[in-house]
Amino acid sequence: MGKSSVFIKIDNYREVLDLIDELKQQLEGVQGTLDELTALREKEDQELIMWKKHLHAVHDNLATVDKTLFEVDNE
């Protein structure tokens, strides 16, 4: 197959270039939003891990108190 030339009007070519630039800008904006969401999700995950640790510590303390009270009742 041979190469063939395609001719377009300069005005149409410029419109296409402008649209491509606009799309690039929008994609950059979307990428920035995704980056922010990813960072927020990572922060939320870290917060959840911390809450789970605190909840586990409270559970352990409550179990210790319960055990201590139960042992006192049996004596």
Secondary structure, DSSP 8 states (H G I E B T S, - for coil): ---------HHHHHHHHHHHHHHHHHHHHHHHHHHHHHHHHHHHHHHHHHHHHHHHHHHHHHHHHHHHHHHHHH-
